[in-house]
Amino acid sequence: MANTEFKSHEDKTVTLYDEAYSAKYRAYDEEFMNAPTYQHYKNKLEGLTKSFTKPISALDVGCGSGRYFHLIKNAHKLTGIDVAAPMLEMAKHPVKESEVNIPEIKLIHGNVFDYDFGNEKFDFIYSVGVLGEHAPFDLGMVNHLYNLLNINGILFTTIVNLDIRKNTKRKLAEAAYPLMPGSLKRVFDQRWKSNYMTHKQLDALMKQSLFTNYKIDNHVSDDGVWKGGHYEVTGKKG
């Protein structure tokens, strides 16, 4: 991933998540607690963090308003990093704040790709609704996260499912793509450019990465509060 490409996505995110939008996002956290999708991520994050046999250090990539802080169990330290300063202000008092049981919480204004963590490593790194959506999830990013993990550390991240977003017209255009002239291919390349990924693309990426132990799940939500589909990558270092 070229740094200039990552920077362009960062700038768009900062513009979107201004003070007004961040306040609306934080208000939506309360509504999200009643959605089946929330229960899905509750089971995922609590299950993964409880699987450790010792207190852990966790990193929330694109932590936003701290929506998932209260689901991180068995942690002695949680670091949340986000490019949008207004969102970090919301994260100081996240949803279900009384259920957050972590002795040390550190909030960082920046992006995970450029921030210098020094020698710090994490047992658990998670990112929900950020990578493969607002920011690219490519080989540079996945290997960077791998290197930030301790041995036996776990990565959990979501990537927007591109497969279910393709309509019939898109599928027909893709079938005809190999026969198109170069000028028309460039038009479609630009039109289809996004951070979303197909299962085939995601699996190929993970096979190239430093992770040798990983799985890809598919979660589709149509619960009336949040609609869409995400692939979910769970990878273990070691």
N, C-alpha and C positions, 0 to 999 in steps of 0.2 A: 504493500500500500504506500503510494507516494504521500509524503507529508502534506503536499499542497492539496491533494484530493481530500485527505482527512480534515484539513483546515477548512475547506469549503463547506463540508458537512457540519463542522463545529459552528461555523458562523451562522448557518441557517438555523441550527438548534437554539443558539443564543438569542437570535432575533425572535423566534417563535415563543420561547419561554421567558417572556418579559414579566413584570410584576403582576399585571392583570391576569395573564394567562396562568401564571403559577398559582395565584390565589384560587382560580377556578379549578385547577388540577387538584389542589389540596382539598377543596370542598368535595370534589368527586370521590376522594379517598373514602369518605364516610359512606357514600352510596355503594362503592365497590365492595365493601365488607359484606354486603348481603347477596352478592352474586355468586353463582356456582363456580365461576372461574377463580374467584378468590379462594374458595375451598380447595380447588385444585392446586394452586400455588402454595397454600398453607400446608397441604400434605407433602408436597415436594420439598419445600425449604425446611420444614421442621424435620422431616424424615432424614434428609441428607445431613443436617447439622447434628442431629441426635445420634447419627451413626458413628461419630468419632468417640473414642474412648478417653479423650482428654479434652480440657478446655481449649478452644480454638481461636485463631485470629482470622477474621473474615473481611472480605473486601466487596463492597457493593459498587459495581461499575455503572455509572449513570444513575445514582441513587435517587435523584429527583427529590420528592417531598419526604422520603424515608418511609414509603408505603409498606415496605416489607421488613423494616427493622425489628418489629415485635415477633416475627416468625423465625428469627435467627436464635437458635438455642445453643447452650453449651459453649458460649463465646465469652472470652475474657476481654476481647477488643474487637470493635467493628470500625472499619474505615469506609466512609462514603465519599465518592468522588463524582463531581458533576461540573459540566461547563457553564451551567446557568446559575449565576449567583442568587437570583430570587428564589430558585427552587431550594437551594441550600438553607435559605432563611426559613422556609417552611419545614425543612428537615430537622430544625432545632426543636420543633414540637410536633412530631409525626403522629399519624393516626394510631390509636391504641397506645399512647405513650406510657400509660401506667403498666402495660404488659412488657415493655422493653426492659429486659433484665441483663444488661451488659455493663460491666464496670467502667469501661472506657470506650467512648465514641469520638472519633475524629472525623471532621468534615473538611474536605479539600476542594477548593475551586480550581478546576483544571481538567485535562483529559488524561485518561489512563495511559495512552500511547506515548505522550511526551513527558509526563510527570516523573520526576526522579525519586523513586522510593528508597534509594540507597541500597542497603543490604537487606531491607525488610522483605520477608516472604509471608505468604498467607496459606492457611490450611484449607480455606474455602473461599472461592471467588464466584460470585453470581451476578447476573445481569438479566433483567426481565424487561422486554419491550424497548431495548436500546440498540444493541448490536444487530446487524442485519435488518435494521429499520431506520433509525436516525443516523447511524454510523456504519461504515462497512465492516463486515466480518470476513477478513481475508487471511492469507497465510501469515502475513506480518503480525496481525492482531492475535490470532490464535496461538502462535508461538510465543508472543510476548506474554500472554496470560499464563501459558505453560511455565515460562521461566519465573513468573512471580509466585508460583506455587511451591510450597514445601513438598518434600517427598511424601507420597501417599495423600497429597492434597487433591481436592476435587473442584472441578469447574462445572458450573451449571449456567447455561445461557440459552436464550430463545432467539430464533431467527424467523422472520415472517415467511410463511409458507407461500411460495410463488405458484406452486402447482395448482392450488385451489382457486387462485385469483385469475387464472387464464380462461377467458371465454372462448367460444367456438371460433370467432373471427381471429383471435390471437393464435390459436392452435393451427388454423389453416395457413396463416401467414408464416408461421414457423416451419410448417411442412414445405412451403414453397421457397423458403429463404435460400437454400443452396443453389437454386436456379436463377436467383435474382441478379441483376447487374450490380456492380460495386456501388454505384451512386445510390441505388435504392436500398441496398444493404446498410449503407451508412445512415440513411433516414431511419430505418427500423432500429438500428443499434442505438441511436440517440433516443428514440421514442421509448424503447424498452429498458433504458438504463435505470437501475435502481439498486438498492441494497438488499432487496428481497432475494431469496434463493430457492431453487428447486431441491428436492431430495438428492437428485443425482449430483448437482453442483456441490451441495453441502457434504455429502459423503466423500466425494473426490477430494475436497479440501481437507477434510479430517484425515484421510489416508496419507496425504502429503505432509501433514503436520507432525509435530513431535509427539503427539498423543498416540500411543499404541493401544490404549485401553479406553474405549469410548462407546457410547450408544446414542442413537438418534430416535427420539419418540416424536409423535405427532399429536398435538392437542388442538381440537377445533371447538370453538365456543359460539353458541347462538342463544345466549341466555337472556337477551333483552337489554342487558346493561353493557356488555362488551361482546362484540361480534368479530369473528376473524379466526385465522388459523396460524399457529406457530409450530415450527419444528423446535425440539428441545434437545440440546446436546448436553450429555453428562460425561465428562472425561476425568480420568484419574491419572495422576502422575506417579510413575514408579513401576 
